[in-house]
Amino acid sequence: MNALEVNLTILLAVFGACAASFVNAASLRQAAGESFIKGRSRCPHCEKALRWFELIPVVSWLLAAGKCRKCKKAISPRYILVELFGAATAALVFVRFGLSLMTPLAVGVVFILLAITLIDQSTMEIPNGLIIALAPLAIAAFFIQDEITLIERLIGIIALAVPMFILAFIIGGAFGGGDIKLMAVCGFLLGWQGTILAFFLGVVTAGTVALRLIFRRKVKKGAHMPFGPHLCFGIATSLLFGQDIITWYLGFFNF
């Protein structure tokens, strides 16, 4: 990487941390039924309004040693972990796509997926507004990624969304409506091959987490868990590395 690319990577990492901080705060307010537009950020324990220097992503949490300056109670490490994830992800997107239109598009998609993940994890619901926000980015991808044809994208819309809908109709609770709509929109974003890969990765990670929780007796068999976060992981991975993974896999069959 040259000096310009290094500087842009750092700038994107800073942007990613700030964006992730906002997404995290918005998701917490959404889960609590509060507006994420009005009102100042505050301590979740004593509700002290936070000043500007207490809102610097990563840095503020570290300087305060993960505690509120007023009540001294511990602030969840979720804040700094989400912010670090945002910084690393934004930088990774730039490393993957470089100076291309795919970089801002992928950054937008990833942070919407992050919002879906955090909200679904807390509420077991995926807001329609976030799925709608993905739609223009999926359409924009059609004009940027010409290696995925329109036919492949149209097939992607129904490739998994329709089977998921049918299965949910037959087996109540098999999939949530938000999961189905998410896969329909991302079917156009990724094309049918990328969508199948995203779903497969989501199933594998969800199954791994479920088995781990069952073995540790954290949940009982048959208990519901949010599937959206695992689908989001699969979608993001497929968006960034899908073609490489598919090519690697088909190489085992000499395709």
N, C-alpha and C positions, 0 to 999 in steps of 0.2 A: 504493500500500500504506500502511495506517495503522501506527502505532507497534507495535501488538500483532503484526501480520503480519510486520513487519520483525524483531522480536525472535524470533518463532517460526522464521522463515527461518534466522536465525543459529544458533539452538539446533539446528535440524535439520541444518545444515551441520556443526556440531561433532559431533553424533551420527553423521552419515554418515562423517566422517573416522575416528571411533573404530571404527565397525562395519566399515569397509573395511580398517582396520589388522588387526582380528581375522580377517576373512575371508582376507586376504593371508597372514597367519601360518599359519592353519589349512590353506590350500591348499598352502603350501610343505611343511608337515609331512606332509600327505596324500601328496604326490608322493614324499616321502622314505620313506614307509612308517612314519611316527612318529605317535604320539598327539597330537592337538591340544588335549587336555584336561590331560594331565599334563606337568610340566616347565616350566621358566622359559624365556622368550625369551633368545636368545643370539646373539652375533656369528657369522655364517656362516663366518668364516675361523678365528679363534682360539677360538671357542666360549666366550668370556667371557660369563657371565650378565649380562643387562642390568638396571640399576637402574630404579626407577620414573621418574626424570626423563629416562631415555633411551628411554622408551616413549610419550612424548607425540606423537600423530600430527602430522606435518608439522614441528612446531616442533623436535623432537629431531633430526631429520635435518638441518634447516637449521643449528641451533646447532653440530652436530658437523661441518658442512661436508661431509656425506655420507661420513664416515670413522668407523671404529671408534676409540673413545677410547684403547683399549689397543694394538692392533696397527697402527693407522693405515692399514689397508687400506680401499679404497673400498667403500662399501655401495651396492648396486645402486639406481639411481634408481627402480626398480620400486616400492619402498616408498612414497616420497613421491608418485609419480604415481598409484598406486592410492588413496592416502589423499585426494589432491586430487579425484580422480574421485568418490570416495564423498561428499565434502562437496558438490561441485557437483551431483551427481545427486540427493541428498536434498533440497537446496534447490530444484532444478528441479521435483521432484515436488510440493512444497508450493506453489510458484508455479502449477503446472498445476491442482492439485485443491483447494487452499485448505483451509479448515476443514471437511473432509468425511471420511467413513470410507474413501474411496478413497486418502487420503494414507498412512495406516499400511499399508494393504493393498499399495499400489504400492511403497512403500519395502521391504516384506518381499520382494516378488517381485523387485525390482531387485537386492537384495543376494544373494538365492539365485542369480540369473542371473550375478552377478559371480563367485560361488564356482564355479559350473559353468564359466564362461569360464576362470578361472585354472587350475583343475584339468585341464580338457580340453586346454588349451594345453600343459601340462607332461606329461601322461600319455596323451593321446589316448583318455581314457575319461571317461564321465560317471557319477558315483556314483549308484546307485539311491536312496540316502538323500536326496539333494538333490531328485530328481524327486518322491519321496514327500512331501517338505516343501512342494513347490509345490501339491500336491493340495488341502489344506484352504483355501489362499488362493484357488484357482480356484473352489472350491465357495462360499466366502464372496462372491466377486465376483458370483455369480448373484443373491444377495440384495441386493447393493448397486447393481449396474448393471442396472436393469430394462429398459434400452433394448436389451439383447441378450437375446433370448428363449431359453428352454430348448431349443427345437428347433434354433436357430442354434448353440447351444453343443454339442449332441449331434452335429450334423453336423460341427462343427469338430473333434471328436475323431477322426473317420475321414477327413475331407476330404483330409488330407495324410499322416497316419500310415499308412493302408492302402496308398496308392500307393507310399510310401517303402519299406514292408515288402516289397511285391511286387517293386519294382525291386532291392532289396537281395538278395532271393532269387534273382532272375534273374542279376544282375551282382554277384558277390561283392565286398563292400567298398564298394558304392555309397554305403551309409549305415550308420552304426553303430547298434547296438541302442539306445544311449543317445539318439541323435538322434531316433529314431522315437518312443521313449517320451516324450521332452521335448515333441515336437510334439503328441502325443496329449493330454497334460495341458494344454498351453497352448491346445489347440483348445477345451477347455471354458472356459478363462479368457477367451479373446478372441472366441469365436464363429468361424464359418467365414470370414467376410470378413476379420476381423483376422488370422486364422491364415494365410490365403493371402498377405496383405500382408507379414506377418512373414517367411514363407518366401521371398518374392520379394526382400525387402531383404537377407535372409541370403545368397541366391544371388548377388546383385549385388555385395555387399561381398566375399564369398569369391572370386568370379571376378576382381574388381579386384586383390585381394591376390595371388592366384595368378599372374595375368599379370605383375604387377610383379616378383614373385620370379623368374619364368621369364626375363623380359627382363634382369634383373640377374644372372642365372645363379646365383641362390642355391639353386634347386632344379631338378630335371630334370622334364620332362614325364612325367606318370603317377605322380609321387610323391604320397604321401598327406599330407594336412594336416587338422588338426582343423576340423570344420565347426560344432561346438557353439558356439564363441565368436561366429560370424557369425549363427547362429540366435538366440542370446541378444540380440545387438544388434537384430535384427529384431523379436523379441518385445517387448523393452523399448520400442522406438520405436513399435510398434503399440499397446502398452498406453497410452502417454502421448499419442500424437498420431494414432492410427490413424483415428479417425472424421474428423478434419480432412483427413488425406491422401486418404482415400477420397472424401470430398465434393469436394475439389479436383480429383481425377482424373476423377470422373464429370461434373464441370462442363464438361469438354472435349467431352462427348457430349450436353450439354443434358439430363442425367438429374436 
